[in-house]
């Protein structure tokens, strides 16, 4: 059984416990750093905000969080480490890249266009550098690879990332977690990763709850991967009520051992901040690190979902995904 990398070092798989498998300690879209009105970076304040927003999960028994922030969404391993120390919660961070539309790609695109380097190989080299030696000068090693694709298509740079991630996973055993846009391209992601040698049990196809079709979910599941319904509380395009109905349908078909659930929540963000219009606030009124415990699990139990099924999704599956157990 493999050890699991956390921001405070390796742990045994049985130490992981109840886990939220797709969250963000701190993140921001590229470009915030170019905003003259962005709030100055203050790590002490950022850590304090993160601790305040995450600490409530401890009363529900959460022991671990997988932070799925790729480098181009302003991943900050130092903040994760300090938050982990203060809260005594295991945090697993990621190496990885985001979508073509919302990530940082001009550097690799330009290098490839003038034939300085091959994008897939260079992305792979970057993954391996962090997996083997840690992130920057922190010494913190990632425990998962994050990949992402856009809406209804896989862009060339996203394809290169998927293939680079599969190679790195094949060679190191590192698990892969994915971003799908509105629950599209899940089967295609799985096919590319598996075709490049990634082990299905080391793959989690994310944001599946952006799609309410059971056929879509089953199409992905037949490939032997995990799936994550991991945007509970974000109700812009899909309500939690619909997500719960989809999840119940999958559990009734016997897939508890292949599903993980989370929020895709952010404890803090960079930038200038600002208030949303009321109609937007309403769409996020349940978005927090505790929504699963206060709203989703009670709804599942009311529908007859057992404590054992919930434990499988929230304890056993994250452990199996990260450790290969």
C-alpha positions as CSV (number, residue, x, y, z in Angstrom):
1,X,0.0,0.0,0.0
2,X,1.5,3.4,-1.1
3,X,2.0,6.3,1.3
4,X,0.0,9.5,0.5
5,X,1.8,12.8,0.0
6,X,0.4,15.7,2.0
7,X,1.7,19.2,2.4
8,X,3.2,18.2,5.8
9,X,4.8,15.0,4.5
10,X,3.8,11.4,3.8
11,X,1.1,9.6,5.7
12,X,-0.2,6.1,5.8
13,X,-3.5,5.6,3.9
14,X,-5.4,4.7,7.1
15,X,-4.5,8.2,8.5
16,X,-6.5,9.9,5.8
17,X,-10.0,9.5,7.2
18,X,-13.1,11.4,6.1
19,X,-12.1,13.4,3.0
20,X,-13.4,16.2,0.8
21,X,-11.7,15.2,-2.5
22,X,-12.0,18.4,-4.6
23,X,-11.7,21.7,-2.9
24,X,-9.4,24.8,-3.1
25,X,-7.6,26.4,-0.1
26,X,-6.8,29.5,-2.2
27,X,-7.1,30.1,-5.9
28,X,-7.7,32.8,-8.5
29,X,-8.1,33.1,-12.3
30,X,-5.0,34.3,-14.2
31,X,-4.8,38.0,-14.5
32,X,-5.6,39.0,-10.9
33,X,-1.9,39.8,-10.4
34,X,-2.1,42.4,-13.2
35,X,-4.9,44.4,-11.5
36,X,-3.6,47.5,-9.8
37,X,-6.6,47.4,-7.4
38,X,-6.0,43.9,-6.3
39,X,-5.6,43.5,-2.6
40,X,-1.9,43.3,-1.6
41,X,-0.6,39.8,-0.8
42,X,-0.7,39.2,2.9
43,X,-0.1,35.6,3.8
44,X,-1.1,36.0,7.5
45,X,-4.5,37.4,6.5
46,X,-5.0,34.8,3.8
47,X,-4.2,32.0,6.1
48,X,-6.6,33.5,8.7
49,X,-9.4,33.6,6.2
50,X,-8.8,30.1,5.1
51,X,-8.8,28.8,8.6
52,X,-12.0,30.6,9.4
53,X,-13.8,29.2,6.4
54,X,-12.5,25.6,6.7
55,X,-12.5,25.1,10.4
56,X,-16.3,24.3,10.6
57,X,-15.7,21.0,8.8
58,X,-13.9,19.6,11.8
59,X,-17.1,19.2,13.7
60,X,-18.3,16.8,11.1
61,X,-15.2,14.7,11.3
62,X,-13.3,15.8,8.2
63,X,-9.7,14.7,8.4
64,X,-8.4,15.5,4.9
65,X,-8.9,17.7,1.9
66,X,-7.6,17.3,-1.6
67,X,-6.7,20.7,-3.0
68,X,-7.2,20.5,-6.8
69,X,-5.7,23.9,-7.6
70,X,-3.3,23.7,-10.6
71,X,-0.3,26.0,-10.9
72,X,-2.0,28.4,-13.3
73,X,-4.9,29.1,-10.9
74,X,-2.4,30.5,-8.4
75,X,-1.7,27.4,-6.3
76,X,0.1,28.3,-3.1
77,X,1.7,25.4,-1.3
78,X,3.0,27.6,1.5
79,X,-0.5,28.7,2.4
80,X,-1.7,25.1,2.3
81,X,1.0,24.0,4.7
82,X,0.3,26.7,7.2
83,X,-3.5,26.0,7.1
84,X,-2.8,22.3,7.5
85,X,-0.6,23.0,10.6
86,X,-3.1,25.3,12.2
87,X,-6.2,23.1,11.6
88,X,-4.5,19.7,11.9
89,X,-6.2,18.6,8.7
90,X,-4.4,16.7,6.0
91,X,-4.1,18.6,2.8
92,X,-3.1,16.9,-0.4
93,X,-2.0,19.4,-3.1
94,X,-1.7,19.0,-6.9
95,X,0.7,19.4,-9.8
96,X,-1.2,20.1,-12.9
97,X,-2.6,22.5,-15.5
98,X,-6.0,24.1,-16.2
99,X,-8.1,24.6,-19.3
100,X,-7.1,26.3,-22.5
101,X,-9.7,29.0,-22.1
102,X,-8.9,29.9,-18.4
103,X,-5.4,28.7,-17.8
104,X,-2.0,30.1,-18.8
105,X,-0.9,28.6,-22.1
106,X,0.9,31.2,-24.2
107,X,4.3,30.2,-22.9
108,X,4.1,26.6,-24.0
109,X,2.2,27.5,-27.2
110,X,4.9,29.9,-28.2
111,X,7.8,27.5,-27.4
112,X,6.1,24.8,-29.5
113,X,5.3,27.2,-32.3
114,X,9.0,28.1,-32.8
115,X,10.0,24.5,-32.3
116,X,11.9,25.1,-29.0
117,X,10.1,22.3,-27.3
118,X,7.4,19.7,-27.6
119,X,4.5,20.7,-25.4
120,X,3.5,17.2,-24.2
121,X,7.1,16.4,-23.2
122,X,7.7,19.7,-21.5
123,X,4.4,19.4,-19.5
124,X,5.4,15.9,-18.5
125,X,8.9,17.1,-17.4
126,X,7.2,19.8,-15.2
127,X,5.0,17.2,-13.6
128,X,7.9,14.9,-12.9
129,X,10.0,17.8,-11.4
130,X,7.3,18.5,-8.8
131,X,6.5,14.9,-8.1
132,X,10.1,14.0,-7.6
133,X,11.6,17.1,-6.0
134,X,8.7,19.2,-4.7
135,X,7.0,22.5,-5.6
136,X,9.6,25.3,-6.1
137,X,11.7,25.7,-3.1
138,X,9.1,24.4,-0.6
139,X,10.0,20.7,-0.7
140,X,6.3,20.0,-0.7
141,X,5.4,17.1,-3.0
142,X,2.0,16.8,-4.7
143,X,-0.2,13.8,-4.1
144,X,-2.3,14.1,-7.2
145,X,-2.1,15.4,-10.8
146,X,-4.8,17.8,-11.9
147,X,-5.9,18.0,-15.6
148,X,-8.8,19.9,-17.2
149,X,-10.7,20.2,-20.5
150,X,-13.1,22.7,-21.8
151,X,-16.8,22.7,-22.8
152,X,-17.6,20.0,-25.4
153,X,-14.1,19.7,-26.7
154,X,-10.5,18.9,-25.8
155,X,-8.1,21.6,-27.0
156,X,-4.6,20.5,-28.2
157,X,-2.9,21.8,-25.1
158,X,-5.5,20.0,-22.9
159,X,-4.8,16.8,-24.9
160,X,-1.1,17.2,-24.4
161,X,-1.7,17.7,-20.6
162,X,-3.9,14.5,-20.4
163,X,-1.2,12.5,-22.2
164,X,1.6,13.9,-20.1
165,X,-0.3,13.3,-16.9
166,X,-1.0,9.7,-17.9
167,X,2.7,9.1,-18.6
168,X,3.6,10.6,-15.2
169,X,1.0,8.5,-13.5
170,X,2.1,5.4,-15.2
171,X,5.7,5.9,-14.1
172,X,5.1,7.1,-10.6
173,X,1.7,5.7,-9.5
174,X,0.4,9.3,-8.9
175,X,-3.4,9.5,-9.2
176,X,-5.1,11.9,-11.6
177,X,-8.1,14.1,-10.8
178,X,-9.9,15.9,-13.7
179,X,-12.0,19.0,-14.3
180,X,-14.8,18.6,-16.9
181,X,-16.7,21.7,-18.0
182,X,-20.3,21.3,-17.2
183,X,-20.0,17.5,-17.2
184,X,-18.8,17.2,-20.8
185,X,-15.9,15.1,-22.2
186,X,-15.7,12.7,-19.3
187,X,-15.6,9.5,-21.4
188,X,-13.0,11.1,-23.8
189,X,-10.8,12.1,-20.8
190,X,-10.9,8.6,-19.5
191,X,-10.2,7.1,-22.9
192,X,-7.1,9.3,-23.5
193,X,-5.7,8.7,-20.0
194,X,-6.2,4.9,-20.1
195,X,-4.9,4.7,-23.7
196,X,-1.7,6.3,-22.5
197,X,-1.3,3.8,-19.7
198,X,-2.9,5.4,-16.6
199,X,-4.6,2.8,-14.4
200,X,-8.4,3.3,-14.3
201,X,-8.5,3.0,-10.5
202,X,-6.0,6.0,-10.3
203,X,-8.3,8.3,-12.3
204,X,-11.2,10.4,-10.9
205,X,-13.3,12.2,-13.5
206,X,-14.5,15.4,-11.9
207,X,-17.5,17.7,-12.0
208,X,-19.7,14.9,-13.2
209,X,-22.6,16.5,-11.4
210,X,-22.7,19.1,-14.2
211,X,-24.6,16.5,-16.1
212,X,-27.8,14.9,-14.8
213,X,-27.9,12.0,-17.4
214,X,-27.5,8.6,-15.8
215,X,-26.4,7.2,-19.1
216,X,-23.5,9.7,-19.2
217,X,-22.4,8.7,-15.8
218,X,-22.7,5.0,-16.5
219,X,-20.7,5.5,-19.8
220,X,-17.8,6.9,-17.8
221,X,-18.1,4.4,-15.0
222,X,-17.9,1.4,-17.4
223,X,-14.3,2.4,-18.0
224,X,-13.4,1.5,-14.4
225,X,-12.6,4.9,-13.1
226,X,-13.8,6.9,-10.1
227,X,-16.3,9.7,-10.7
228,X,-16.7,12.8,-8.5
229,X,-19.9,14.7,-8.0
230,X,-18.0,17.6,-6.5
231,X,-19.8,20.9,-7.0
232,X,-22.5,20.7,-4.4
233,X,-23.6,24.2,-3.5
234,X,-22.8,25.7,-6.9
235,X,-26.3,26.1,-8.4
236,X,-25.7,28.4,-11.4
237,X,-26.5,25.7,-13.9
238,X,-27.5,22.6,-11.9
239,X,-29.4,22.5,-8.6
240,X,-28.3,20.4,-5.6
241,X,-31.7,18.8,-5.8
242,X,-30.9,17.5,-9.2
243,X,-27.4,16.4,-8.2
244,X,-28.9,14.5,-5.2
245,X,-31.3,12.7,-7.5
246,X,-28.5,11.7,-9.9
247,X,-26.4,10.5,-7.0
248,X,-29.2,8.4,-5.5
249,X,-29.8,6.9,-8.9
250,X,-26.1,5.8,-9.2
251,X,-26.1,4.5,-5.6
252,X,-29.2,2.4,-6.2
253,X,-27.3,0.9,-9.2
254,X,-24.5,-0.2,-6.8
255,X,-21.8,2.3,-7.6
256,X,-21.0,3.5,-4.1
257,X,-17.5,2.2,-4.4
258,X,-16.7,4.4,-7.4
259,X,-18.1,7.8,-6.4
260,X,-16.7,10.6,-4.4
261,X,-18.5,13.9,-3.3
262,X,-17.2,17.4,-2.6
263,X,-18.0,21.1,-3.1
264,X,-15.2,22.7,-5.3
265,X,-15.2,25.4,-2.7
266,X,-12.6,28.1,-2.3
267,X,-11.6,29.2,1.2
268,X,-9.9,32.4,-0.1
269,X,-9.2,34.1,-3.4
270,X,-6.7,36.6,-4.7
271,X,-7.7,39.9,-6.4
272,X,-9.8,43.0,-5.5
273,X,-12.9,41.1,-4.3
274,X,-16.3,42.7,-4.5
275,X,-19.9,41.7,-4.0
276,X,-22.0,39.8,-6.4
277,X,-25.5,41.0,-7.5
278,X,-28.2,39.4,-5.4
279,X,-29.4,37.1,-8.2
280,X,-25.9,35.7,-8.3
281,X,-25.5,35.4,-4.5
282,X,-28.7,33.2,-4.5
283,X,-27.0,30.7,-6.8
284,X,-24.1,30.4,-4.3
285,X,-26.1,30.6,-1.1
286,X,-25.3,27.0,-0.1
287,X,-21.7,27.0,-1.3
288,X,-19.5,26.2,1.6
289,X,-17.2,23.5,3.0
290,X,-20.1,22.2,5.1
291,X,-23.0,22.0,2.6
292,X,-22.6,18.2,2.1
293,X,-23.0,17.7,5.9
294,X,-25.8,20.1,6.5
295,X,-27.9,19.6,3.4
296,X,-26.8,16.7,1.1
297,X,-26.2,13.9,3.6
298,X,-29.6,14.4,5.3
299,X,-31.3,14.3,1.9
300,X,-29.4,11.1,1.0
301,X,-30.4,9.5,4.4
302,X,-34.0,10.5,3.9
303,X,-33.9,8.7,0.6
304,X,-32.6,5.5,2.3
305,X,-28.9,5.8,1.5
306,X,-27.0,4.0,4.3
307,X,-24.2,5.2,6.5
308,X,-22.1,2.5,5.0
309,X,-22.6,3.8,1.5
310,X,-21.7,7.3,2.7
311,X,-18.6,6.0,4.4
312,X,-17.6,4.3,1.2
313,X,-17.9,7.5,-0.8
314,X,-16.2,9.8,1.8
315,X,-13.6,7.6,3.5
316,X,-12.9,4.5,1.6
317,X,-12.9,5.8,-2.0
318,X,-10.6,8.8,-1.4
319,X,-8.1,6.5,0.4
320,X,-8.3,3.9,-2.5
321,X,-7.9,6.6,-5.1
322,X,-4.9,8.3,-3.5
323,X,-3.1,5.2,-2.3
324,X,-4.0,2.5,-4.8
325,X,-5.4,0.3,-2.0
